[in-house]
Amino acid sequence: MNNWFKILLLSGLSFFTLGKAQEKVTIGEKQNVFSKVLNENREIWIHLPKTYNDKEINPAKYPVIYLLDGEINFEYYTGLSDFIARTPYADIPECIVVGIKNTERTRDLTPTKSQKKSPVNPEVTLFADSGGGENFVKFLQEELKPFINKNYRTQDYSILVGHSFGGLFAINTFLMHPDYFNAYVANDPSLWWDNEVSITRTKEYLEKNKKFPAHKMLYVSQADNEEKQKNWNSDMTQAIEKFKGIVEKNGSLNYKHTFFPGEVHGTVSYPGNYEALKFIFKGFRTDIKQLAKNPGLLEEDYKQFSKKMGTEFFPSESYLNIVLKFMKSNDFKEPETYFMNLKNKLYPKVK
């Protein structure tokens, strides 16, 4: 990893300390990945969980979130994901976040070539550089994911997150390549694109397969975009509602749709991403007080959670340390012994 350097959260600010060198607060690191598929260099921003480099616990593996429009979303998303992964209140496991910075956004995130003419000049085709979505997903699957898996400790569970054109891309990836990711998040997706081609593909998928694939999840947020006159916002709303009707009528997909009153297209991603993570990892949170009464509940909860996710999850060593501290401080001797044995089984001490 010769090309990485730190992204400074507090860049440009000076703080004086009592005789100590200034320490930087960082939220991630940058990597440069050359893509043969796209024939260009791609800048990737990577955020590691707080426990990733903790020397007091065994090296752990983490789910990976692939975040589109990284230059817009990376800073707030990493703080959001860390916040709801904090023990002992964690709603989600700690995750690696991979922010993907754009080069040609319209090209990469749209599934088809636009034929739409400009309303003010019929000689001009709008979004002329569109239609490169298949190349971009090939880059993600064949180049970026192997790079991340090689250089970081990753668990076999990944999520694709997008907004607007990114949401369109996430849904099309789900329809065309459902096995590429375990869960998909589409915030206010531009499903109006190319005469609602994604709606057509959804119908075709169900005509061919009857049901959506098991253990996959899709979350869609919708902004308060509706206006009385016929315009872009209205097209956006109508397409999302059509997609919702098709998916919910079929009933086979682990799917959630949330409408956010008062949130517009440019703001809906923040609440949408919060709700999406809680939806995807529903069942992850455990009640530490209940574990004192029934220690075996933790393993049973994780067994059920793993079944739902289609991937095996275990309680982290850092969480077990908190459980043990709670049992010890409250003099719950039998539960303390139980969880010490569980910790030693899952995370044997390195000799």
Secondary structure, 3 states (H helix, E strand, C coil): CCCCCEEECCCCCCCCCCCCCCCCCEEEEEEEEEECCCCEEEEEEEECCCCCCCCCCCCCCEEEEEECCHHHHHHHHHHHHHHCCCCCCCCCCCCEEEEECCCCHHHHHCCCCCCCECCCCCCCECCCCCCCHHHHHHHHHHHHHHHHHHHCCEEEEEEEEEECHHHHHHHHHHHHCHHHCCEEEEECCCCCHHHHHHHHHHHHHHHHHCCCCCCCEEEEEECCCCCCCCCHHHHHHHHHHHHHHHHHHHCCCEEEEEECCCCCCCCCHHHHHHHHHHHHCCCCCCCHHHHHHCCCHHHHHHHHHHHHHCCCCCCCHHHHHHHHHHHHHCCCHHHHHHHHHHHHHHCCCCC
